[in-house]
Amino acid sequence: MKTYLDNLRPQENRLVVGVAVMAFVVLNFWFVVPHFSDWERVGFRRQKAEEKLALYRNEIAQLKSYNAQIKELSSDAYQVPAED
C-alpha cells in the first residue's frame, strides 16, 4: 500500500515537506512565542509561594511556645463569673 508521499516526485515531496515545516514554524511563532513571558510570572508566583510556606512553617514551629504562653496567661487571669 502506497502512501501519499510515495506517489509524489522528489521535487513535489520536498515542496510538501517544506510547506509543512513552514506551517509548523508559523504556528509556533503564533501560539508558543507569546507565552515565553509566562515563565517569569510562574517564577514570581513560585517565589512568593515559597516565602509564604516558610512563614507558615515558622509559625507552626512556634506553636509550642504559643501554647505555653496561653497557659501562663490564662492561669494568671481573674475568673469572670458566668452571666445569669
N, C-alpha and C positions, 0 to 999 in steps of 0.2 A: 504494500500500500504506500503510495507516494504522498508526501505532504505538499503543502502549498509552495514552500520554498524549493522543493526538489523540481518543480515544474518550471522554475524561472531560469533564465540565462544568468551567467555570473554578474553582468553589469546590473541587471534588474535586481538580483539578490543583494548586491551592495547598496543599491538605492533604497530598498525596503529596510535594510538594517540601519542605514544612515538616517532615514526618516524616523525610525523607532528610537534611535539614540537621541536625536534632536528633540523629539517629543518628550522623552524622559528628562532631558536637561531643562527644557522649558517648564515642565510640570514641577520639577524640583525647585527651580527658582521661584515659581509662582506660589507653591504651597509650603515649602520647607524653609527657605532662607528667611522669610519674615519672622519666623519663630526662634531664630537664634538668640534674640534678646530675652527669651523666656528663661534661659539658663541663669541669667543674672537675678531675675526675680525669684527663681527657685532657690538659689543660693542664699539670698537675703532672707527668705522665709525660713529656710533651714537654720540659719544662724540665729534668728530670732527665737525659733522653737527650742533650740539647744540652750539658749540663755534662760528661757522660761523654765525648762526642765531642770537646769542647775539650781535655779532659785527655789523651785518646789522641793527638790531633794534636800537642799539646805534647810528649809523649814521643817521637813519631815524628820531630819536628823536632830533638830532641836526640840522635838515633841516631848521627850522625857523631862527636859528642864522646864518646859511649859507646864507639864502636869505637876511637877514638884512645886512650882510657884503657885499654881492654883490651890493645891492642898495647903500650902503655908498661909496663903491669904485667906482662904475660907475658914481655917481654924482660928485665926485672929479676929475674925469679923464678929460683930454683935449678932445675936439671934433676933430676927424680926418675927414677931408673932403673926400667925395667920389671921386674916381678916374674917370676922364672924358675920 
